[in-house]
C-alpha cells in the first residue's frame, strides 16, 4: 500500500480532526510541529533583542489556541498554517501590550481621587 504524501496526509488528518476524530490530532502534531517552529522563528526574528517570549513558548501557546478552536472546518494545510500564523502574531501583539502596560505602571494599584 502506498503512503499518502505528507502534504496530503496533513490535509486528511485536518479533515478527520474537524470531523471530531481526536486521534487524528495526535497523528497531526508530529507532522506539523517543524513547520510551526519555523513560523515561530520567523516571527521571533522580527522581535526586539532579549524578548522574554521564546520560540518554543510561542509554538506551545499557538498550539493551545489552535486545539481550542471550535467550529472550524479545516480546508487544507494552508488554511491550518495561515490560522497558526495569525494566532502567533496575535500572541506576540498581546505579549507586547502586556509588557508596555507593566512598563507604564500597569502593575501598580489604582487609587481613585475623590
VOBA-1610 file (N, C-alpha, C; in pm, whole numbers, padded with zeros to 5 digits, always signed):
BEGIN
Unk+00084-00119+00000Unk+00000+00000+00000Unk+00088+00125+00000Unk+00057+00221-00081Unk+00136+00344-00093Unk+00089+00444+00012Unk+00187+00498+00087Unk+00157+00601+00187Unk+00120+00731+00116Unk+00022+00804+00168Unk-00008+00933+00107Unk+00108+01030+00129Unk+00121+01121+00038Unk+00226+01223+00051Unk+00204+01300+00181Unk+00312+01346+00246Unk+00296+01418+00372Unk+00199+01536+00363Unk+00200+01608+00253Unk+00110+01723+00240Unk-00035+01677+00240Unk-00064+01573+00164Unk-00199+01520+00159Unk-00237+01456+00292Unk-00138+01394+00357Unk-00163+01331+00486Unk-00204+01437+00590Unk-00137+01551+00588Unk-00173+01660+00680Unk-00316+01705+00653Unk-00350+01726+00529Unk-00485+01769+00494Unk-00588+01664+00538Unk-00558+01537+00514Unk-00650+01431+00554Unk-00671+01428+00705Unk-00562+01444+00780Unk-00572+01445+00926Unk-00649+01567+00976Unk-00631+01681+00912Unk-00706+01801+00949Unk-00855+01780+00928Unk-00891+01718+00817Unk-01032+01691+00788Unk-01088+01594+00892Unk-01012+01490+00924Unk-01058+01394+01026Unk-01075+01464+01161Unk-00980+01549+01197Unk-00988+01622+01323Unk-01111+01712+01324Unk-01137+01780+01213Unk-01256+01865+01202Unk-01384+01784+01221Unk-01380+01658+01181Unk-01496+01571+01193Unk-01507+01507+01331Unk-01418+01547+01423Unk-01429+01500+01561Unk-01337+01387+01600Unk-01247+01346+01515Unk-01154+01238+01546Unk-01036+01293+01625Unk-01034+01269+01756Unk-00926+01320+01842Unk-00793+01251+01815Unk-00797+01126+01769Unk-00674+01054+01738Unk-00601+01119+01620Unk-00675+01182+01531Unk-00614+01249+01416Unk-00523+01363+01463Unk-00564+01432+01570Unk-00482+01540+01625Unk-00348+01486+01674Unk-00351+01370+01741Unk-00227+01309+01791Unk-00132+01273+01677Unk-00187+01233+01565Unk-00105+01199+01448Unk-00059+01325+01374Unk-00138+01430+01383Unk-00111+01553+01309Unk+00006+01632+01366Unk+00010+01643+01497Unk+00109+01731+01561Unk+00253+01699+01521Unk+00298+01573+01523Unk+00436+01549+01480Unk+00463+01591+01335Unk+00360+01587+01252Unk+00378+01624+01111Unk+00388+01775+01091Unk+00326+01854+01178Unk+00323+01999+01157Unk+00415+02075+01253Unk+00472+02008+01353Unk+00550+02076+01455Unk+00669+02151+01396Unk+00741+02089+01305Unk+00859+02153+01246Unk+00820+02282+01173Unk+00710+02278+01100Unk+00665+02398+01028Unk+00617+02505+01126Unk+00553+02466+01234Unk+00511+02564+01336Unk+00633+02630+01399Unk+00738+02555+01426Unk+00862+02613+01481Unk+00926+02709+01381Unk+00923+02673+01253Unk+00980+02760+01150Unk+00904+02893+01147Unk+00772+02885+01153Unk+00689+03006+01156Unk+00722+03090+01279Unk+00732+03026+01393Unk+00761+03097+01518Unk+00899+03165+01511Unk+00999+03094+01458Unk+01133+03155+01444Unk+01126+03277+01353Unk+01049+03267+01247Unk+01032+03380+01154Unk+00978+03503+01228Unk+00874+03483+01308Unk+00815+03596+01380Unk+00905+03646+01492Unk+00977+03555+01557Unk+01064+03597+01667Unk+01185+03676+01616Unk+01229+03650+01493Unk+01341+03727+01436Unk+01307+03874+01424Unk+01179+03904+01411Unk+01134+04043+01396Unk+01120+04116+01530Unk+01127+04042+01639Unk+01107+04100+01771Unk+01237+04159+01824Unk+01224+04238+01929Unk+01340+04305+01988Unk+01436+04203+02048Unk+01561+04243+02062Unk+01662+04158+02125Unk+01626+04143+02272Unk+01642+04023+02323Unk+01612+04000+02464Unk+01464+03980+02492Unk+01388+03950+02390Unk+01244+03928+02406Unk+01224+03816+02508Unk+01129+03834+02599Unk+01109+03735+02705Unk+01031+03612+02659Unk+00969+03616+02544Unk+00897+03501+02492Unk+00989+03423+02399Unk+01002+03294+02424Unk+01089+03208+02344Unk+01010+03144+02231Unk+01082+03096+02130Unk+01019+03033+02014Unk+00931+02915+02055Unk+00982+02830+02142Unk+00905+02713+02184Unk+00778+02755+02257Unk+00787+02859+02340Unk+00669+02907+02411Unk+00565+02961+02313Unk+00612+03028+02209Unk+00520+03080+02107Unk+00450+02964+02035Unk+00524+02860+02001Unk+00465+02742+01936Unk+00363+02678+02030Unk+00399+02663+02157Unk+00308+02599+02252Unk+00180+02679+02272Unk+00192+02810+02284Unk+00072+02893+02300Unk-00016+02886+02175Unk+00047+02889+02059Unk-00031+02880+01934Unk-00100+02744+01926Unk-00029+02639+01965Unk-00088+02504+01964Unk-00211+02498+02054Unk-00200+02553+02174Unk-00313+02553+02268Unk-00432+02626+02208Unk-00406+02738+02144Unk-00515+02814+02083Unk-00573+02742+01961Unk-00489+02675+01885Unk-00537+02600+01768Unk-00626+02484+01811Unk-00583+02413+01914Unk-00661+02299+01962Unk-00794+02345+02021Unk-00794+02465+02080Unk-00915+02517+02142Unk-01017+02569+02040Unk-00977+02582+01914Unk-01069+02631+01811Unk-01189+02538+01798Unk-01305+02595+01806Unk-01428+02518+01789Unk-01496+02563+01661Unk-01570+02475+01602Unk-01647+02505+01483Unk-01560+02552+01366Unk-01438+02500+01358Unk-01352+02529+01244Unk-01348+02405+01157Unk-01381+02423+01032Unk-01369+02314+00936Unk-01242+02342+00855Unk-01136+02269+00890Unk-01009+02291+00822Unk-01021+02249+00678Unk-00985+02340+00588Unk-00996+02312+00445Unk-00875+02234+00395Unk-00757+02276+00440Unk-00633+02212+00396Unk-00520+02260+00486Unk-00399+02216+00456Unk-00286+02253+00541Unk-00255+02403+00532Unk-00279+02464+00417Unk-00255+02609+00403Unk-00347+02687+00496Unk-00471+02645+00506Unk-00567+02707+00597Unk-00520+02694+00741Unk-00473+02576+00778Unk-00423+02550+00913Unk-00303+02639+00945Unk-00206+02644+00855Unk-00086+02723+00882Unk-00114+02874+00878Unk-00208+02916+00796Unk-00248+03057+00796Unk-00310+03095+00930Unk-00393+03006+00984Unk-00453+03030+01115Unk-00346+03030+01224Unk-00251+02937+01215Unk-00141+02931+01311Unk-00059+03059+01307Unk-00029+03108+01188Unk+00049+03231+01174Unk-00026+03350+01233Unk-00155+03358+01207Unk-00235+03467+01262Unk-00238+03461+01414Unk-00252+03342+01470Unk-00252+03327+01615Unk-00118+03366+01675Unk-00008+03331+01609Unk+00125+03368+01659Unk+00141+03519+01661Unk+00094+03585+01556Unk+00102+03731+01553Unk+00020+03792+01666Unk-00100+03740+01690Unk-00184+03790+01798Unk-00119+03769+01934Unk-00057+03652+01953Unk+00012+03624+02079Unk+00124+03724+02102Unk+00201+03752+01997Unk+00310+03849+02010Unk+00258+03990+02039Unk+00150+04029+01974Unk+00091+04161+01999Unk+00040+04170+02142Unk-00031+04066+02187Unk-00081+04065+02325Unk+00033+04069+02426Unk+00140+03996+02397Unk+00257+03996+02484Unk+00318+04136+02491Unk+00330+04202+02377Unk+00386+04337+02374Unk+00297+04435+02450Unk+00166+04422+02438Unk+00075+04510+02510Unk+00089+04491+02660Unk+00099+04365+02706Unk+00117+04341+02849Unk+00249+04399+02897Unk+00354+04382+02816Unk+00486+04436+02852Unk+00480+04589+02863Unk+00418+04654+02767Unk+00407+04800+02768Unk+00322+04847+02884Unk+00217+04773+02913Unk+00129+04808+03025Unk+00207+04805+03156Unk+00286+04699+03178Unk+00367+04691+03300Unk+00471+04801+03303Unk+00529+04831+03188Unk+00632+04933+03178Unk+00576+05071+03214Unk+00449+05092+03185Unk+00384+05221+03210Unk+00307+05224+03342Unk+00339+05129+03431Unk+00275+05131+03562Unk+00150+05048+03573Unk+00131+04953+03486Unk+00010+04871+03487Unk-00001+04780+03606Unk+00111+04753+03677Unk+00108+04664+03793Unk+00077+04737+03923Unk+00078+04869+03920Unk+00054+04944+04043Unk-00094+04945+04076Unk-00127+04944+04207Unk-00269+04951+04244Unk-00327+05086+04205Unk-00450+05085+04163Unk-00519+05207+04123Unk-00586+05273+04243Unk-00576+05401+04251Unk-00641+05479+04358Unk-00734+05581+04293Unk-00853+05594+04346Unk-00943+05696+04295Unk-00916+05825+04369Unk-00927+05934+04301Unk-00903+06066+04359Unk-01036+06137+04381Unk-01090+06120+04499Unk-01216+06187+04533Unk-01193+06302+04626
//
